[in-house]
Amino acid sequence: MAKILLVEDETDISELVSEWLAREHHVVEVASSGEEALDIIRVYPFDVLILDWVLPGISGVDVCRHYRSKGGRSPILMLTAKKDVDEKETGLDAGADDYLTKPFELKELSARIRALLRRPTPFAGNVLKVGPITLDTTSHEVTRDGEVVELLPKEFALLAFFMRHPNQVFSADALLDRVWSSDSEASPETIRTYIKRLRKKIDEQGKPSMVGTVHGVGYKLVGPE
């Protein structure tokens, strides 16, 4: 599961892709112009950016350049109808990590997203492992010491995010930005509720919780240092 910004001005394509990615359990935000994309990424962090090359106003390549110039590190996938090698080189030099030529298969899009998500995070294939917890992002199975743990979709998404960033502290607001969509009515109280549920399901009785509270700061998944 990842939080993805899709920047595409063709409505039929954006609807098709966003629905497909939602079925793949990703949280998807959609922008239809370069200006809108820049406004969104100034406020919200994303795990992956998918940028169409040709957009109204600011192009996808210029969005990419601007994002990188401001220190943005999330992987970027360019969508382009351009098949010329020089054009693709321009996009990669602007800071894109990969490109996909239109028309494309949705399964290939998913595969490229999975590959991009693997790059910054040391895990094997589509499996995350922290301590006794193993999470498979493909089968959506979570186990603790080999025993299956049943999680609701948002519990799974929250755990997957924590497992991609073990030992890092995130405030309730940061978790809302990364795991919930921007139009969600969720609040910090929602985070507290989900943290409580997650602890009940993954913690071992009598032992310290794997989801630690850093008082006055936020929460973190306690994994091997």
Backbone as CSV, one residue per row, in Angstrom:
resi,resn,N_x,N_y,N_z,CA_x,CA_y,CA_z,C_x,C_y,C_z
1,MET,0.844,-1.191,0.000,0.000,0.000,0.000,0.877,1.238,0.000
2,ALA,0.523,2.206,-0.808,1.267,3.461,-0.855,0.292,4.602,-1.083
3,LYS,0.728,5.805,-0.724,-0.045,6.994,-1.037,0.536,7.580,-2.319
4,ILE,-0.296,7.668,-3.355,0.167,8.011,-4.696,-0.541,9.264,-5.208
5,LEU,0.237,10.165,-5.808,-0.346,11.304,-6.505,-0.319,10.999,-7.997
6,LEU,-1.487,10.987,-8.614,-1.609,10.781,-10.056,-1.942,12.127,-10.705
7,VAL,-1.081,12.581,-11.604,-1.285,13.865,-12.282,-1.553,13.567,-13.753
8,GLU,-2.810,13.676,-14.144,-3.251,13.299,-15.489,-4.464,14.138,-15.854
9,ASP,-4.406,14.808,-17.022,-5.501,15.699,-17.404,-6.579,15.005,-18.227
10,GLU,-6.315,13.800,-18.725,-7.333,13.066,-19.468,-8.202,12.290,-18.478
11,THR,-9.453,12.720,-18.339,-10.334,12.186,-17.303,-10.508,10.682,-17.387
12,ASP,-10.675,10.158,-18.606,-10.897,8.717,-18.727,-9.697,7.923,-18.236
13,ILE,-8.491,8.419,-18.521,-7.284,7.729,-18.059,-7.129,7.853,-16.553
14,SER,-7.335,9.058,-16.014,-7.163,9.255,-14.570,-8.161,8.426,-13.773
15,GLU,-9.398,8.338,-14.264,-10.398,7.525,-13.566,-10.044,6.050,-13.625
16,LEU,-9.629,5.590,-14.785,-9.268,4.180,-14.945,-8.085,3.812,-14.050
17,VAL,-7.047,4.640,-14.084,-5.838,4.352,-13.311,-6.097,4.458,-11.810
18,SER,-6.809,5.510,-11.386,-7.056,5.683,-9.954,-7.925,4.558,-9.401
19,GLU,-8.914,4.108,-10.163,-9.749,2.990,-9.719,-8.931,1.706,-9.629
20,TRP,-8.066,1.491,-10.603,-7.211,0.303,-10.591,-6.286,0.314,-9.373
21,LEU,-5.640,1.448,-9.115,-4.720,1.537,-7.988,-5.440,1.422,-6.651
22,ALA,-6.660,1.949,-6.583,-7.446,1.798,-5.355,-7.754,0.318,-5.091
23,ARG,-8.033,-0.429,-6.154,-8.268,-1.868,-5.998,-6.990,-2.591,-5.565
24,GLU,-5.848,-1.976,-5.884,-4.561,-2.534,-5.449,-4.216,-2.079,-4.028
25,HIS,-5.181,-1.429,-3.372,-5.080,-1.008,-1.961,-4.195,0.219,-1.743
26,HIS,-3.989,1.012,-2.800,-3.260,2.262,-2.641,-4.236,3.399,-2.339
27,VAL,-3.736,4.441,-1.682,-4.498,5.684,-1.498,-4.081,6.612,-2.627
28,VAL,-5.040,7.035,-3.445,-4.722,7.796,-4.658,-5.343,9.185,-4.608
29,GLU,-4.505,10.194,-4.823,-4.970,11.560,-5.018,-4.790,11.889,-6.500
30,VAL,-5.704,12.670,-7.067,-5.643,12.984,-8.496,-5.571,14.494,-8.700
31,ALA,-4.649,14.908,-9.568,-4.566,16.307,-9.994,-4.649,16.323,-11.518
32,SER,-5.250,17.371,-12.070,-5.451,17.419,-13.516,-4.562,18.448,-14.214
33,SER,-3.714,19.132,-13.462,-2.804,20.114,-14.064,-1.515,20.181,-13.261
34,GLY,-0.476,20.747,-13.893,0.787,20.902,-13.195,0.674,21.832,-12.003
35,GLU,-0.089,22.918,-12.161,-0.263,23.871,-11.063,-0.932,23.212,-9.861
36,GLU,-1.979,22.437,-10.126,-2.681,21.744,-9.044,-1.750,20.747,-8.350
37,ALA,-0.939,20.051,-9.134,0.004,19.087,-8.568,0.991,19.771,-7.629
38,LEU,1.525,20.912,-8.050,2.488,21.626,-7.206,1.838,22.107,-5.916
39,ASP,0.590,22.556,-6.002,-0.119,22.984,-4.794,-0.285,21.817,-3.816
40,ILE,-0.583,20.638,-4.353,-0.809,19.470,-3.495,0.489,19.003,-2.844
41,ILE,1.577,18.901,-3.632,2.811,18.355,-3.064,3.514,19.341,-2.132
42,ARG,3.085,20.600,-2.159,3.621,21.538,-1.169,3.069,21.230,0.222
43,VAL,1.907,20.586,0.266,1.218,20.350,1.535,1.300,18.893,1.985
44,TYR,1.137,17.969,1.040,1.016,16.551,1.401,2.193,15.738,0.866
45,PRO,2.697,14.819,1.674,3.752,13.921,1.194,3.153,12.703,0.499
46,PHE,3.886,12.141,-0.447,3.434,10.963,-1.181,4.572,9.960,-1.296
47,ASP,4.190,8.688,-1.441,5.192,7.632,-1.608,5.644,7.530,-3.059
48,VAL,4.749,7.847,-3.995,5.068,7.798,-5.424,4.301,8.914,-6.127
49,LEU,4.940,9.557,-7.110,4.275,10.522,-7.973,4.205,9.938,-9.382
50,ILE,3.009,9.963,-9.977,2.837,9.545,-11.366,2.466,10.788,-12.163
51,LEU,3.348,11.211,-13.062,3.159,12.481,-13.765,2.999,12.246,-15.266
52,ASP,1.885,12.727,-15.815,1.759,12.738,-17.266,2.703,13.804,-17.812
53,TRP,3.316,13.508,-18.938,4.283,14.451,-19.517,3.589,15.735,-19.963
54,VAL,2.520,15.596,-20.739,1.830,16.761,-21.309,0.645,17.122,-20.417
55,LEU,0.717,18.296,-19.812,-0.337,18.779,-18.920,-0.674,20.222,-19.279
56,PRO,-1.877,20.677,-18.935,-2.201,22.099,-19.139,-1.275,22.978,-18.301
57,GLY,-0.765,24.037,-18.885,0.107,24.941,-18.131,1.478,24.322,-17.910
58,ILE,1.802,24.065,-16.664,3.101,23.485,-16.306,3.139,22.011,-16.706
59,SER,4.168,21.617,-17.427,4.269,20.233,-17.887,4.675,19.296,-16.748
60,GLY,4.480,18.015,-16.972,4.882,17.030,-15.976,6.377,17.060,-15.719
61,VAL,7.171,17.302,-16.776,8.626,17.384,-16.614,8.999,18.572,-15.731
62,ASP,8.307,19.694,-15.901,8.597,20.869,-15.071,8.150,20.654,-13.622
63,VAL,7.046,19.943,-13.441,6.630,19.584,-12.076,7.727,18.743,-11.428
64,CYS,8.240,17.788,-12.189,9.317,16.921,-11.709,10.543,17.739,-11.321
65,ARG,10.964,18.634,-12.191,12.139,19.473,-11.908,11.933,20.298,-10.645
66,HIS,10.751,20.921,-10.544,10.466,21.774,-9.399,10.482,20.954,-8.108
67,TYR,9.845,19.798,-8.151,9.778,18.930,-6.966,11.184,18.536,-6.514
68,ARG,12.022,18.131,-7.451,13.392,17.744,-7.101,14.199,18.938,-6.600
69,SER,13.981,20.111,-7.188,14.742,21.298,-6.770,14.423,21.704,-5.345
70,LYS,13.236,21.324,-4.870,12.829,21.639,-3.502,13.168,20.512,-2.530
71,GLY,13.918,19.539,-3.010,14.352,18.453,-2.126,13.435,17.249,-2.085
72,GLY,12.412,17.200,-2.957,11.495,16.063,-2.965,12.209,14.777,-3.343
73,ARG,11.992,13.717,-2.573,12.738,12.479,-2.774,11.874,11.305,-3.218
74,SER,10.563,11.454,-3.208,9.704,10.326,-3.569,9.952,9.918,-5.019
75,PRO,9.870,8.624,-5.323,10.075,8.181,-6.708,9.019,8.737,-7.643
76,ILE,9.424,9.017,-8.864,8.538,9.611,-9.870,8.490,8.720,-11.102
77,LEU,7.267,8.422,-11.533,7.035,7.675,-12.761,6.381,8.604,-13.769
78,MET,7.006,8.767,-14.938,6.456,9.620,-15.982,5.596,8.792,-16.926
79,LEU,4.424,9.312,-17.272,3.590,8.723,-18.313,3.750,9.571,-19.567
80,THR,4.070,8.948,-20.680,4.339,9.735,-21.873,3.931,9.000,-23.140
81,ALA,3.480,9.766,-24.107,3.208,9.214,-25.434,4.442,9.356,-26.310
82,LYS,5.476,9.971,-25.753,6.704,10.227,-26.508,7.582,8.973,-26.508
83,LYS,7.950,8.516,-27.695,8.772,7.317,-27.801,10.221,7.635,-28.149
84,ASP,10.491,8.898,-28.433,11.837,9.300,-28.796,12.770,9.187,-27.590
85,VAL,13.933,8.578,-27.792,14.878,8.358,-26.697,15.322,9.675,-26.078
86,ASP,15.518,10.712,-26.915,15.962,12.004,-26.383,14.930,12.600,-25.437
87,GLU,13.638,12.424,-25.763,12.579,12.943,-24.898,12.585,12.202,-23.557
88,LYS,12.746,10.890,-23.616,12.785,10.113,-22.376,14.002,10.493,-21.535
89,GLU,15.108,10.758,-22.219,16.314,11.181,-21.516,16.066,12.498,-20.782
90,THR,15.320,13.396,-21.415,14.984,14.670,-20.784,14.228,14.448,-19.482
91,GLY,13.236,13.550,-19.520,12.459,13.267,-18.322,13.291,12.661,-17.215
92,LEU,14.155,11.708,-17.560,15.007,11.077,-16.555,16.005,12.072,-15.977
93,ASP,16.551,12.925,-16.829,17.491,13.944,-16.351,16.805,14.977,-15.470
94,ALA,15.501,15.164,-15.659,14.758,16.123,-14.831,14.496,15.581,-13.432
95,GLY,14.734,14.278,-13.246,14.565,13.705,-11.907,13.600,12.548,-11.835
96,ALA,13.019,12.152,-12.978,12.122,10.994,-12.972,12.927,9.719,-12.745
97,ASP,12.298,8.744,-12.118,12.962,7.469,-11.846,12.635,6.416,-12.900
98,ASP,11.502,6.572,-13.552,11.078,5.583,-14.543,10.050,6.241,-15.446
99,TYR,9.752,5.602,-16.572,8.723,6.128,-17.459,7.937,4.971,-18.041
100,LEU,6.714,5.265,-18.455,5.835,4.277,-19.063,5.199,4.935,-20.276
101,THR,5.319,4.293,-21.430,4.817,4.872,-22.673,3.353,4.499,-22.885
102,LYS,2.541,5.504,-23.193,1.129,5.268,-23.499,0.987,4.686,-24.903
103,PRO,0.025,3.796,-25.119,-0.854,3.170,-24.126,-0.099,2.094,-23.340
104,PHE,-0.534,1.824,-22.119,0.173,0.853,-21.291,-0.828,-0.079,-20.609
105,GLU,-0.318,-1.222,-20.171,-1.134,-2.177,-19.429,-1.122,-1.805,-17.953
106,LEU,-2.272,-1.884,-17.306,-2.364,-1.524,-15.903,-1.507,-2.433,-15.032
107,LYS,-1.382,-3.691,-15.425,-0.540,-4.610,-14.647,0.927,-4.172,-14.688
108,GLU,1.352,-3.637,-15.829,2.728,-3.149,-15.908,2.904,-1.912,-15.033
109,LEU,1.901,-1.052,-15.015,1.946,0.111,-14.138,2.123,-0.331,-12.689
110,SER,1.338,-1.304,-12.255,1.440,-1.809,-10.880,2.829,-2.368,-10.599
111,ALA,3.366,-3.111,-11.553,4.688,-3.705,-11.373,5.765,-2.630,-11.232
112,ARG,5.647,-1.574,-12.036,6.636,-0.493,-11.955,6.520,0.265,-10.630
113,ILE,5.304,0.434,-10.147,5.120,1.084,-8.841,5.743,0.236,-7.738
114,ARG,5.517,-1.070,-7.784,6.120,-1.950,-6.779,7.643,-1.857,-6.827
115,ALA,8.192,-1.792,-8.031,9.646,-1.681,-8.171,10.154,-0.366,-7.581
116,LEU,9.429,0.715,-7.827,9.834,2.020,-7.277,9.757,2.023,-5.757
117,LEU,8.737,1.388,-5.213,8.587,1.340,-3.758,9.678,0.499,-3.108
118,ARG,10.233,-0.439,-3.856,11.298,-1.272,-3.289,12.612,-0.518,-3.160
119,ARG,12.816,0.479,-3.985,14.134,1.111,-4.048,14.608,1.738,-2.743
120,PRO,13.779,2.586,-2.098,14.296,3.246,-0.897,14.195,2.413,0.368
121,THR,13.547,1.247,0.298,13.275,0.484,1.505,13.872,-0.911,1.393
122,PRO,14.713,-1.305,2.337,15.361,-2.604,2.248,14.432,-3.745,2.633
123,PHE,13.647,-4.229,1.685,12.882,-5.433,1.968,12.886,-6.316,0.732
124,ALA,12.667,-7.613,0.943,12.783,-8.571,-0.146,11.452,-8.698,-0.864
125,GLY,11.481,-8.432,-2.180,10.265,-8.578,-2.959,9.162,-7.700,-2.423
126,ASN,7.986,-8.304,-2.220,6.835,-7.555,-1.735,6.561,-7.852,-0.271
127,VAL,7.563,-8.357,0.428,7.378,-8.754,1.826,8.154,-7.815,2.740
128,LEU,7.470,-7.277,3.738,8.092,-6.451,4.765,8.200,-7.289,6.031
129,LYS,9.312,-7.151,6.724,9.481,-7.896,7.975,10.145,-7.007,9.008
130,VAL,9.503,-6.868,10.153,10.066,-6.129,11.283,9.843,-6.980,12.527
131,GLY,10.928,-7.413,13.145,10.801,-8.273,14.322,10.007,-9.529,13.980
132,PRO,9.011,-9.871,14.776,8.224,-11.084,14.526,7.106,-10.889,13.506
133,ILE,6.928,-9.638,13.028,5.817,-9.332,12.128,6.274,-9.399,10.671
134,THR,5.507,-10.115,9.863,5.741,-10.184,8.413,4.476,-9.726,7.700
135,LEU,4.642,-8.859,6.710,3.505,-8.318,5.966,3.776,-8.488,4.477
136,ASP,2.858,-9.141,3.782,2.967,-9.345,2.345,2.041,-8.355,1.649
137,THR,2.617,-7.419,0.889,1.808,-6.370,0.269,1.006,-6.887,-0.925
138,THR,1.357,-8.068,-1.424,0.624,-8.631,-2.551,-0.573,-9.450,-2.093
139,SER,-0.347,-10.368,-1.170,-1.438,-11.228,-0.686,-2.252,-10.561,0.413
140,HIS,-1.730,-9.435,0.937,-2.377,-8.727,2.047,-2.474,-9.608,3.291
141,GLU,-1.456,-10.420,3.483,-1.420,-11.278,4.669,-0.408,-10.749,5.667
142,VAL,-0.804,-10.747,6.933,0.081,-10.349,8.018,0.205,-11.520,8.979
143,THR,1.428,-11.817,9.383,1.628,-12.883,10.365,2.532,-12.388,11.483
144,ARG,2.343,-12.980,12.660,3.247,-12.759,13.789,3.757,-14.116,14.219
145,ASP,5.076,-14.320,14.085,5.683,-15.627,14.374,4.967,-16.744,13.637
146,GLY,4.564,-16.457,12.395,3.931,-17.470,11.561,2.430,-17.590,11.719
147,GLU,1.869,-16.928,12.727,0.419,-16.976,12.955,-0.257,-15.807,12.241
148,VAL,-1.317,-16.104,11.483,-2.004,-15.065,10.719,-2.696,-14.067,11.643
149,VAL,-2.529,-12.785,11.319,-3.188,-11.701,12.059,-4.209,-11.061,11.124
150,GLU,-5.470,-11.039,11.509,-6.526,-10.464,10.673,-6.602,-8.954,10.907
151,LEU,-6.395,-8.183,9.849,-6.453,-6.723,9.953,-7.481,-6.157,8.986
152,LEU,-8.139,-5.077,9.408,-9.001,-4.325,8.504,-8.119,-3.546,7.523
153,PRO,-8.668,-3.128,6.370,-7.837,-2.459,5.359,-7.025,-1.278,5.876
154,LYS,-7.628,-0.413,6.692,-6.885,0.755,7.168,-5.862,0.360,8.218
155,GLU,-6.142,-0.671,9.003,-5.152,-1.178,9.948,-3.948,-1.722,9.182
156,PHE,-4.230,-2.425,8.094,-3.165,-2.966,7.248,-2.332,-1.830,6.653
157,ALA,-3.000,-0.798,6.140,-2.299,0.330,5.527,-1.408,1.038,6.546
158,LEU,-1.909,1.219,7.754,-1.140,1.889,8.798,0.074,1.051,9.190
159,LEU,-0.130,-0.258,9.348,0.987,-1.135,9.702,2.026,-1.164,8.581
160,ALA,1.576,-1.234,7.334,2.511,-1.252,6.201,3.360,0.019,6.190
161,PHE,2.737,1.158,6.467,3.497,2.412,6.500,4.544,2.375,7.611
162,PHE,4.141,1.943,8.802,5.088,1.850,9.913,6.240,0.907,9.567
163,MET,5.917,-0.210,8.898,6.950,-1.204,8.607,7.922,-0.721,7.541
164,ARG,7.491,0.210,6.713,8.414,0.805,5.739,9.322,1.832,6.403
165,HIS,8.970,2.257,7.610,9.751,3.280,8.310,9.957,2.881,9.777
166,PRO,10.560,1.728,10.030,10.733,1.285,11.417,11.606,2.248,12.213
167,ASN,11.251,2.406,13.484,11.997,3.245,14.432,11.943,4.738,14.113
168,GLN,11.093,5.130,13.169,10.900,6.548,12.885,9.608,7.026,13.545
169,VAL,9.663,8.196,14.140,8.510,8.722,14.869,7.671,9.603,13.939
170,PHE,6.350,9.377,13.979,5.427,10.168,13.165,4.318,10.711,14.051
171,SER,4.024,11.990,13.901,2.913,12.581,14.635,1.602,12.067,14.060
172,ALA,0.510,12.268,14.808,-0.803,11.862,14.319,-1.129,12.574,13.000
173,ASP,-0.781,13.853,12.909,-1.050,14.602,11.679,-0.247,14.049,10.507
174,ALA,1.005,13.658,10.756,1.827,13.086,9.693,1.238,11.764,9.212
175,LEU,0.725,10.962,10.130,0.110,9.690,9.752,-1.164,9.923,8.944
176,LEU,-1.919,10.934,9.309,-3.111,11.279,8.527,-2.725,11.666,7.108
177,ASP,-1.650,12.434,6.963,-1.199,12.873,5.643,-0.717,11.717,4.790
178,ARG,-0.067,10.722,5.410,0.561,9.654,4.648,-0.343,8.457,4.400
179,VAL,-1.315,8.214,5.263,-2.114,6.986,5.157,-3.566,7.251,4.768
180,TRP,-4.075,8.427,5.121,-5.461,8.768,4.784,-5.476,9.745,3.614
181,SER,-6.546,9.762,2.844,-6.663,10.705,1.742,-6.921,12.099,2.294
182,SER,-6.576,13.119,1.502,-6.663,14.492,2.000,-8.101,14.947,2.232
183,ASP,-9.074,14.284,1.582,-10.466,14.676,1.791,-11.152,13.846,2.871
184,SER,-10.365,13.059,3.584,-10.914,12.242,4.666,-11.286,13.123,5.861
185,GLU,-12.284,12.690,6.610,-12.687,13.411,7.814,-11.998,12.851,9.059
186,ALA,-10.992,12.000,8.852,-10.250,11.424,9.972,-9.534,12.520,10.756
187,SER,-9.312,12.253,12.042,-8.702,13.223,12.948,-7.633,12.515,13.781
188,PRO,-6.853,13.274,14.567,-5.887,12.625,15.464,-6.531,11.581,16.378
189,GLU,-7.783,11.782,16.743,-8.478,10.786,17.557,-8.647,9.480,16.771
190,THR,-8.858,9.605,15.455,-8.930,8.420,14.598,-7.627,7.642,14.666
191,ILE,-6.505,8.346,14.622,-5.195,7.695,14.713,-5.065,6.956,16.034
192,ARG,-5.444,7.594,17.120,-5.346,6.949,18.437,-6.178,5.667,18.475
193,THR,-7.360,5.719,17.858,-8.225,4.539,17.820,-7.572,3.411,17.032
194,TYR,-7.000,3.721,15.889,-6.377,2.687,15.062,-5.097,2.153,15.696
195,ILE,-4.343,3.012,16.363,-3.142,2.551,17.072,-3.547,1.546,18.151
196,LYS,-4.619,1.856,18.868,-5.098,0.959,19.929,-5.503,-0.390,19.342
197,ARG,-6.232,-0.362,18.221,-6.651,-1.613,17.572,-5.452,-2.421,17.089
198,LEU,-4.493,-1.709,16.493,-3.314,-2.378,15.956,-2.526,-3.048,17.077
199,ARG,-2.347,-2.353,18.173,-1.629,-2.936,19.308,-2.307,-4.208,19.812
200,LYS,-3.624,-4.162,19.872,-4.380,-5.312,20.372,-4.171,-6.539,19.480
201,LYS,-3.964,-6.279,18.174,-3.861,-7.392,17.227,-2.444,-7.908,17.016
202,ILE,-1.429,-7.024,17.124,-0.071,-7.487,16.808,0.822,-7.672,18.031
203,ASP,0.466,-7.101,19.162,1.332,-7.196,20.338,1.200,-8.551,21.020
204,GLU,2.269,-8.942,21.677,2.258,-10.166,22.464,1.951,-9.813,23.907
205,GLN,1.000,-10.519,24.464,0.547,-10.207,25.820,1.701,-10.288,26.812
206,GLY,1.781,-9.270,27.664,2.815,-9.251,28.693,4.123,-8.639,28.255
207,LYS,4.217,-8.265,26.964,5.441,-7.647,26.452,5.156,-6.214,26.005
208,PRO,6.192,-5.366,25.957,5.979,-3.981,25.498,5.398,-3.946,24.090
209,SER,4.576,-2.934,23.825,3.945,-2.810,22.511,4.977,-2.545,21.425
210,MET,4.739,-3.136,20.245,5.607,-2.849,19.104,5.352,-1.455,18.550
211,VAL,4.161,-0.911,18.814,3.857,0.459,18.381,4.038,1.364,19.584
212,GLY,5.196,1.989,19.652,5.521,2.801,20.812,4.988,4.218,20.710
213,THR,4.727,4.811,21.859,4.312,6.212,21.938,5.486,7.051,22.410
214,VAL,5.825,8.062,21.649,6.826,9.037,22.076,6.038,10.244,22.543
215,HIS,5.907,10.401,23.841,4.994,11.387,24.413,5.300,12.804,23.921
216,GLY,4.238,13.436,23.474,4.349,14.792,22.960,4.849,14.873,21.527
217,VAL,5.159,13.715,20.932,5.683,13.722,19.559,4.822,12.873,18.635
218,GLY,4.681,11.582,18.952,3.896,10.728,18.065,4.101,9.259,18.334
219,TYR,4.139,8.472,17.256,4.198,7.018,17.376,5.297,6.469,16.458
220,LYS,5.779,5.279,16.821,6.748,4.606,15.966,6.615,3.108,16.128
221,LEU,6.987,2.384,15.081,7.046,0.930,15.152,8.433,0.566,15.652
222,VAL,8.479,-0.135,16.751,9.761,-0.479,17.380,10.303,-1.735,16.709
223,GLY,11.361,-1.557,15.936,11.995,-2.687,15.264,13.470,-2.742,15.599
224,PRO,14.181,-3.707,15.029,15.624,-3.809,15.265,16.326,-2.538,14.825
225,GLU,17.198,-2.035,15.653,17.940,-0.809,15.310,18.938,-1.086,14.196
